[in-house]
Amino acid sequence: MKAVFGLLYAVLFFGYIVTALFIFYHIVRYSINRVAMIFGASLFIIVLGILLVSNAVIFFSLPIDAFIPKNTWF
């Protein structure tokens, strides 16, 4: 069962990355000037990194086996 939750989390994590790339592209492409682009992109990447790492750490620290009863068919 851990594999199923891991696969679902991988799909969700991939969605986060795709969304982040979309946002990053628009920050870089439509910034007012170069300084604003560098500041905005740097801030976004730093915050994104912190949030993704903390999300993964919290997910992998969950006791997934405790959520599912032992007597289920799967």
C-alpha positions as CSV (number, residue, x, y, z in Angstrom):
1,M,0.0,0.0,0.0
2,K,2.9,2.3,0.5
3,A,3.8,2.0,-3.1
4,V,0.3,3.2,-4.1
5,F,0.6,6.3,-1.9
6,G,4.2,6.8,-3.1
7,L,3.0,6.7,-6.7
8,L,0.2,9.1,-6.1
9,Y,2.5,11.5,-4.3
10,A,5.0,11.3,-7.2
11,V,2.2,12.3,-9.6
12,L,1.3,15.2,-7.3
13,F,4.9,16.2,-6.9
14,F,5.4,16.2,-10.7
15,G,2.3,18.4,-11.0
16,Y,4.0,20.8,-8.6
17,I,7.1,20.9,-10.7
18,V,5.2,21.5,-13.9
19,T,3.2,24.3,-12.3
20,A,6.4,25.8,-10.9
21,L,8.0,25.8,-14.4
22,F,4.9,27.5,-15.8
23,I,5.1,30.2,-13.1
24,F,8.9,30.6,-13.5
25,Y,8.5,31.0,-17.2
26,H,6.0,33.8,-16.8
27,I,8.1,35.6,-14.1
28,V,11.1,35.5,-16.5
29,R,9.2,36.4,-19.7
30,Y,6.9,39.1,-18.4
31,S,9.1,41.0,-15.9
32,I,9.2,44.8,-16.1
33,N,13.0,44.9,-16.1
34,R,16.0,42.6,-15.6
35,V,16.4,43.4,-11.8
36,A,12.8,42.6,-11.1
37,M,13.1,39.4,-13.1
38,I,16.2,38.2,-11.2
39,F,14.7,39.2,-7.8
40,G,11.3,37.6,-8.5
41,A,12.8,34.4,-10.0
42,S,15.3,34.0,-7.2
43,L,12.7,34.6,-4.5
44,F,10.3,32.1,-6.2
45,I,13.0,29.4,-6.6
46,I,14.0,29.7,-2.9
47,V,10.5,29.6,-1.6
48,L,9.6,26.8,-4.0
49,G,12.6,24.8,-2.8
50,I,11.8,25.2,0.8
51,L,8.1,24.3,0.4
52,L,8.8,21.2,-1.8
53,V,11.5,19.9,0.6
54,S,9.3,20.4,3.6
55,N,6.3,18.8,1.8
56,A,8.3,15.8,0.9
57,V,9.8,15.4,4.4
58,I,6.4,15.6,6.0
59,F,4.9,13.2,3.5
60,F,7.6,10.6,4.0
61,S,7.4,10.9,7.8
62,L,3.7,9.9,7.8
63,P,2.9,6.5,9.2
64,I,0.9,5.3,6.1
65,D,0.4,1.8,7.5
66,A,-1.5,3.3,10.4
67,F,-4.1,4.9,8.1
68,I,-5.2,1.6,6.6
69,P,-6.8,-1.2,8.6
70,K,-5.0,-4.5,8.5
71,N,-8.0,-6.6,7.4
72,T,-8.8,-4.9,4.1
73,W,-8.6,-6.8,0.7
74,F,-5.9,-4.6,-0.7
